[in-house]
């Protein structure tokens, strides 16, 4: 298994350095990961991301699939857009949403594999 804390950070911590560049980077990355996971931690946002992992969709399509009202869908999409998890494309009056990058797609894929693929909530 790969070490979670880089060797340079471990050495800086052992030597008593409070602020090494490596530790600063690790802390910034941990904050980014935490923000990413917070965005995923809402049921509606997670459902939206799962649907967008399949293909690009309009707000209307997402409303119909999830049986949610437009303001609710738009609010959650705005949060996902703010967190750079989705991107938009306009075609006339219609706005289409898609996943922002491959990292989001990979994480959604792992969540799907763990929680949805077998249809069972219990771990093996």
NORRAVEN-V124404 format. One record per residue. N is the residue number from 1. RES is the residue in one small letter. NEAR is the number of other C-alpha atoms within 12 Angstrom. Layout:
N|RES|NEAR  N|RES|NEAR
This chain:
1|x|4  2|x|6  3|x|9  4|x|11  5|x|19  6|x|18  7|x|15  8|x|21  9|x|24  10|x|20  11|x|17  12|x|19  13|x|19  14|x|12  15|x|12  16|x|12  17|x|16  18|x|15  19|x|18  20|x|19  21|x|16  22|x|21  23|x|23  24|x|19  25|x|17  26|x|21  27|x|18  28|x|14  29|x|15  30|x|16  31|x|14  32|x|16  33|x|18  34|x|15  35|x|19  36|x|27  37|x|21  38|x|18  39|x|29  40|x|29  41|x|20  42|x|17  43|x|15  44|x|27  45|x|34  46|x|34  47|x|29  48|x|44  49|x|43  50|x|34  51|x|29  52|x|33  53|x|29  54|x|17  55|x|19  56|x|25  57|x|30  58|x|29  59|x|34  60|x|23  61|x|24  62|x|33  63|x|24  64|x|16  65|x|20  66|x|22  67|x|17  68|x|21  69|x|18  70|x|20  71|x|15  72|x|20  73|x|30  74|x|26  75|x|19  76|x|32  77|x|39  78|x|23  79|x|27  80|x|35  81|x|25  82|x|18  83|x|25  84|x|25  85|x|37  86|x|37  87|x|26  88|x|24  89|x|19  90|x|15  91|x|11  92|x|8  93|x|10  94|x|14  95|x|20  96|x|24  97|x|35  98|x|32  99|x|34  100|x|25  101|x|19  102|x|15  103|x|17  104|x|29  105|x|24  106|x|18  107|x|23  108|x|31  109|x|22  110|x|16  111|x|23  112|x|23  113|x|17  114|x|17  115|x|18  116|x|17  117|x|14  118|x|13  119|x|11  120|x|12  121|x|13  122|x|10  123|x|11  124|x|7
